[in-house]
Amino acid sequence: MAATTLPSDPSGKPQSNPNDFVIREGFPALRLPRKKTEKAEDEKAAPAAVDDNQITAPWIDGEEPLPRSDFWGKENCFEFGSVENLWEDCRVVFSARTRDDDAAYSAGVTYFLPSQMKPRCALEAIVQTIFKEHTRCLEEGCMIPEQSGAEWWTLVMDEDENPSTTKQRTTSPGDGEEDDEEEGDEVGMHFDADYGLEDQAPNLLIHPRVATVTYLTDNGAPTVVMQRRSPPPNDVEKKSLEGPVERAWLSHPMVGKHIAFDGRLLHGAPATFFPATSTEQTSDEPPSKRVKPACSQRITLLVNIWVNHCPLDPEPLEDEMCSKLTPIEKDKNEKAAAVFTWTKPDLGQLTKMTRVTLKTKLNDPAGEEEVVICGRLVSVKYNPGMEELH
């Protein structure tokens, strides 16, 4: 596996080997799309199976079709036949995630669904739908199916528990101590990346093309995505993490809502500074007679879109675990009903957002939090006032 600058031929043009692992701007590179005329000529010349690895050697250099934008989000992207069943599935999967005592991450395992693998349960079917919809914009030849797929996991959080932070690196390898960056429904700021590869090649962070969040409840802290990319490999001191963040996106949970963003961006759910929207009912009735929400937890399905690279650590969900989850279709004896429906939102359409300008409050800023990002202890300072943030 090569991740170095490609050699040049006598004319000065870079030579490309189909088996090279090429990295561009933190992403595994996309191949140049196959032109229809070239495909027709190939098939005419060789009616037998055409080896794509031999035909599409060049890689896209310049503007790429994915990610389509820094941030995208829309409500009601999914409709669920029985969201309660999916809540329980997410709890089962979340409870099964474990971490070794000497692990460098305060998170359990994530799972991987190869692009060509048939889903075995409702959750995997949702994951596959998300992957296919987000990669539909790629022309034929850009993606190597055998080297692509969806990394996924679930988060189930409530105020009475203190689970470990998903995807948040809390110590550098070998430090021997853990420092959870999650309290209640809070997720520390972090980058999504192939951390298994980074363990083997320090300072090399390879990111999913697109990171996504699908909300299954209306509860909990909002997702915050900051316009700050991960440090490049040559930034050993991580100086590029310093400085003001001029722009960020905030998304509150809502059942069926789906957001997607550039997989290189810093994100999390810092509830201390951006708390959950109040779901308490305002009523004159006594508390004992008020209708309680069906679920008080913050339940999300996280799916990362990997194209032309499979992260090292995630593996497919075990068959035994799949057998405990909601099947893709209900039994024949039950009333026919879809477990979920993708409502076909336009992923290329600009998201309608409310713009809010937050001003720095020098005298009484909201405060700061310390998190470990890229193996470094980083202070994230929230300079507007706490009241303004809330």
C-alpha positions in Angstrom: 0.0 0.0 0.0 1.6 3.3 -1.1 0.6 6.7 0.1 3.5 8.7 -1.4 3.8 11.2 -4.2 3.5 9.4 -7.5 6.7 9.1 -9.7 6.9 11.0 -13.0 7.5 9.8 -16.5 10.0 11.5 -18.9 7.3 14.1 -19.9 6.9 15.2 -16.3 3.4 13.7 -15.9 2.9 11.6 -12.8 2.6 7.9 -13.3 -0.2 6.1 -11.6 -0.4 2.5 -10.6 -4.0 1.1 -10.1 -2.9 -0.5 -6.9 -1.5 2.7 -5.3 -3.3 4.1 -2.3 -3.5 7.8 -3.2 -4.4 10.4 -0.7 -5.7 13.9 -1.6 -6.5 16.5 1.0 -7.2 14.0 3.7 -9.4 11.7 1.5 -8.7 8.5 -0.3 -8.6 9.7 -3.9 -11.4 9.2 -6.4 -10.7 7.6 -9.8 -11.4 9.4 -13.0 -14.8 8.4 -14.3 -15.0 6.0 -17.3 -16.3 7.7 -20.4 -19.1 5.9 -22.1 -17.2 5.8 -25.3 -14.2 4.2 -23.7 -16.4 1.7 -22.0 -18.1 0.8 -25.3 -14.7 0.4 -27.0 -13.4 -1.8 -24.2 -16.5 -4.0 -24.3 -16.3 -4.3 -28.1 -12.6 -5.2 -28.0 -13.0 -7.7 -25.2 -16.6 -9.0 -24.8 -15.4 -10.9 -21.7 -15.3 -9.3 -18.3 -13.4 -6.0 -18.3 -11.0 -5.5 -15.4 -11.7 -2.0 -14.0 -8.4 -2.0 -12.2 -6.5 -2.1 -15.4 -8.7 0.5 -17.2 -9.1 3.3 -14.7 -5.6 4.0 -13.5 -5.8 7.9 -13.3 -7.2 9.7 -10.3 -9.2 12.9 -10.1 -7.0 15.9 -9.5 -8.9 19.1 -8.7 -12.5 19.6 -7.8 -14.2 16.4 -6.6 -17.9 15.5 -6.7 -18.0 14.3 -3.0 -18.5 15.8 -0.5 -21.1 18.0 -2.2 -21.0 20.6 0.5 -19.5 21.4 3.9 -22.8 20.7 5.6 -26.3 19.5 4.6 -29.3 18.7 6.7 -33.0 18.1 6.3 -35.9 17.0 8.4 -38.1 14.0 7.7 -35.6 12.2 5.5 -36.7 9.0 7.0 -40.1 7.7 7.9 -40.2 4.8 10.3 -42.9 2.1 10.6 -42.0 1.3 14.2 -39.3 3.6 15.5 -39.6 1.9 18.9 -38.1 -1.3 17.5 -35.2 0.7 16.1 -34.6 2.3 19.5 -34.3 -1.1 21.0 -32.0 -2.3 18.1 -29.7 0.8 18.8 -29.6 0.0 22.5 -28.6 -3.6 21.8 -25.9 -2.6 19.4 -24.7 0.2 21.7 -24.5 -2.1 24.7 -22.5 -4.6 22.8 -19.7 -2.1 22.1 -16.7 -2.7 24.3 -13.3 -1.3 24.9 -10.1 -3.0 26.1 -8.7 -1.5 29.3 -5.5 -0.4 27.5 -7.2 1.0 24.5 -6.3 4.6 23.4 -9.9 5.5 22.6 -12.8 6.0 25.0 -15.1 4.3 22.6 -16.3 0.9 21.6 -15.9 -0.7 18.3 -17.6 0.6 15.1 -19.0 -1.7 12.4 -18.5 -1.9 8.7 -20.9 -2.7 5.9 -19.0 -3.3 2.6 -20.7 -1.6 -0.3 -21.6 -5.0 -2.0 -22.7 -6.8 1.1 -26.4 -7.7 1.5 -27.9 -6.2 4.7 -29.1 -8.7 7.2 -31.2 -6.5 9.5 -33.1 -3.2 9.5 -30.2 -1.2 10.8 -27.9 -2.5 8.1 -30.6 -1.7 5.5 -30.7 1.9 6.7 -26.9 2.1 6.6 -26.8 0.7 3.1 -29.5 3.2 2.0 -27.5 6.1 3.4 -24.3 4.9 1.6 -26.0 4.4 -1.7 -27.8 7.7 -1.7 -24.7 9.7 -0.8 -22.6 8.0 -3.5 -25.2 8.1 -6.2 -23.6 11.3 -7.5 -20.4 9.5 -8.4 -19.9 8.6 -12.1 -19.1 5.1 -13.0 -15.4 4.3 -12.3 -14.9 6.9 -9.6 -15.5 4.4 -6.8 -14.0 0.9 -6.4 -16.9 -1.0 -4.9 -14.6 -3.7 -3.3 -12.7 -0.9 -1.4 -15.7 1.1 -0.3 -18.5 0.8 2.3 -20.1 2.4 5.4 -18.7 2.5 8.9 -21.5 2.8 11.4 -22.4 2.7 15.1 -25.1 3.9 17.4 -25.2 6.3 20.3 -27.7 5.9 23.1 -27.4 8.6 25.7 -29.4 9.9 28.6 -28.9 12.2 31.5 -28.7 9.4 34.1 -25.9 7.5 32.5 -22.3 8.3 31.6 -21.3 6.2 28.5 -17.9 6.7 26.9 -17.5 9.1 24.1 -17.9 7.6 20.6 -15.0 8.2 18.3 -13.3 10.6 20.8 -9.6 9.9 21.3 -8.8 10.6 24.9 -5.2 9.7 25.2 -2.2 9.1 23.0 -1.3 5.5 22.4 0.7 4.2 25.4 -0.4 6.8 27.9 -2.2 4.1 29.9 -4.9 6.4 31.2 -8.4 7.2 30.0 -10.3 10.5 30.4 -13.8 10.2 29.3 -14.9 13.4 27.4 -18.6 12.7 27.7 -21.0 13.5 30.5 -24.7 12.9 30.3 -25.6 13.6 26.7 -22.4 15.4 25.8 -20.0 14.3 23.0 -16.5 15.8 23.0 -15.3 17.5 19.9 -13.4 15.1 17.6 -12.5 14.1 14.1 -13.7 10.9 12.4 -10.8 9.1 10.8 -9.2 5.7 10.3 -7.4 5.7 13.7 -6.3 2.1 13.1 -4.2 3.3 10.2 -3.0 6.3 12.2 -1.7 3.9 14.9 0.6 2.5 12.2 1.4 5.8 10.4 1.4 8.6 13.0 0.2 12.0 11.9 -1.6 10.5 8.9 -5.4 11.0 9.3 -7.5 9.6 6.5 -11.1 10.6 6.7 -14.5 9.4 5.4 -15.8 11.3 2.4 -19.0 12.1 4.2 -20.0 11.8 7.9 -23.7 11.5 8.7 -26.0 11.6 11.7 -29.6 10.2 11.6 -31.7 11.1 14.6 -34.2 8.6 16.0 -35.5 10.7 18.8 -36.1 14.4 19.5 -34.0 14.5 22.6 -30.6 15.6 23.7 -27.8 18.0 22.8 -27.5 19.3 19.2 -24.7 18.3 16.9 -22.1 21.0 16.3 -19.9 20.9 13.2 -17.1 23.4 13.0 -15.4 24.7 9.9 -12.0 23.4 11.0 -10.3 20.6 9.1 -7.9 18.1 10.7 -4.2 19.0 10.6 -2.3 17.8 7.5 0.5 15.2 7.9 3.3 17.7 7.8 1.8 19.7 10.7 3.4 17.6 13.4 2.8 20.2 16.1 -0.9 20.5 15.1 -0.6 24.3 14.8 -3.4 24.4 12.3 -5.8 23.6 15.1 -5.1 27.0 16.6 -7.0 30.2 15.9 -10.6 31.3 15.7 -13.4 29.2 14.1 -15.4 31.6 12.0 -18.2 29.3 11.1 -20.1 26.4 12.5 -23.4 24.5 12.0 -25.8 23.4 14.7 -28.4 20.7 14.3 -31.0 19.8 17.0 -32.3 16.2 17.1 -35.6 15.4 15.4 -36.9 11.9 14.5 -36.2 11.2 10.9 -33.8 14.1 10.5 -30.6 13.4 8.6 -27.5 15.6 8.4 -24.3 15.1 6.3 -21.0 17.0 6.4 -17.4 16.9 5.1 -15.8 14.0 6.9 -12.7 16.1 7.7 -14.5 18.6 9.9 -14.3 18.9 13.7 -17.6 18.0 15.4 -19.3 16.9 18.5 -22.2 17.6 20.9 -20.9 19.9 23.6 -24.1 20.1 25.7 -22.6 22.4 28.3 -22.4 25.2 25.8 -25.2 24.2 23.4 -27.8 22.5 25.5 -30.7 20.4 24.5 -33.9 22.0 23.4 -36.4 21.8 26.3 -39.0 19.1 25.8 -40.9 19.8 29.1 -44.6 20.4 28.6 -46.1 23.6 29.9 -49.4 22.6 31.4 -51.6 23.4 34.5 -52.1 19.7 35.0 -50.2 18.1 37.9 -46.9 16.3 36.8 -48.5 12.9 37.5 -51.1 13.5 34.7 -48.9 14.9 32.1 -48.0 12.8 29.1 -44.4 11.6 29.3 -42.3 11.4 26.1 -42.1 8.0 24.6 -38.3 8.0 24.9 -36.2 10.4 27.0 -32.9 9.2 25.4 -30.8 10.8 22.7 -30.6 8.0 20.1 -28.7 8.4 16.9 -27.3 6.3 14.0 -23.9 7.4 12.8 -22.8 6.4 9.3 -19.5 7.4 7.7 -19.2 7.1 3.9 -15.8 5.5 2.9 -14.9 5.5 -0.8 -11.8 3.7 -2.1 -10.6 2.8 1.3 -11.9 0.5 4.1 -10.8 1.6 7.6 -8.7 -1.0 9.4 -10.5 -1.6 12.6 -14.3 -1.8 11.9 -15.7 -5.2 11.0 -19.2 -6.4 10.0 -21.7 -6.9 12.8 -21.7 -10.5 14.1 -24.4 -12.8 12.7 -25.4 -13.6 16.3 -26.0 -9.9 17.0 -27.9 -9.5 13.7 -30.3 -12.3 14.7 -31.4 -10.2 17.8 -32.3 -7.2 15.7 -35.4 -6.2 13.7 -35.4 -8.0 10.4 -35.6 -6.1 7.1 -39.1 -7.3 6.4 -41.8 -8.4 8.9 -43.0 -12.0 9.1 -45.6 -13.0 6.5 -48.2 -13.4 9.2 -47.9 -9.8 10.3 -49.5 -6.8 8.6 -47.2 -5.6 5.8 -45.5 -2.4 6.9 -42.1 -1.0 5.9 -39.5 -0.7 8.7 -38.3 2.5 7.2 -38.8 4.7 4.1 -36.2 7.0 2.6 -38.2 10.1 1.4 -35.8 10.9 -1.4 -34.6 14.3 -0.3 -32.3 16.2 -2.8 -28.9 15.8 -1.3 -27.5 18.3 -3.8 -29.9 21.1 -2.8 -28.7 23.8 -0.5 -29.9 23.5 3.1 -32.2 26.2 4.4 -30.7 27.5 7.6 -31.2 30.2 10.1 -28.0 32.3 10.4 -27.0 33.5 13.8 -24.0 35.8 14.6 -22.4 35.3 18.0 -20.2 38.1 19.3 -17.2 37.7 21.5 -17.8 38.6 25.1 -14.4 39.6 26.5 -15.6 40.3 30.1 -17.5 37.1 30.7 -17.1 34.4 28.0 -19.0 31.1 28.2 -15.8 29.2 29.1 -13.6 26.5 27.7 -13.3 22.7 27.6 -10.3 20.5 27.3 -10.4 17.6 24.9 -7.8 15.4 23.3 -7.7 15.9 19.6 -5.0 14.3 17.4 -3.2 13.1 20.5 -2.9 16.6 21.8 -4.7 18.2 24.8 -6.6 21.1 23.2 -8.6 23.9 24.9 -11.7 24.8 23.0 -12.7 28.3 24.0 -16.3 29.5 23.6 -15.9 33.3 23.6 -19.6 34.4 23.4 -21.5 34.7 26.6 -23.2 31.5 28.0 -26.6 33.2 27.8 -26.1 34.0 24.2 -25.1 30.4 23.4 -28.1 29.0 25.2 
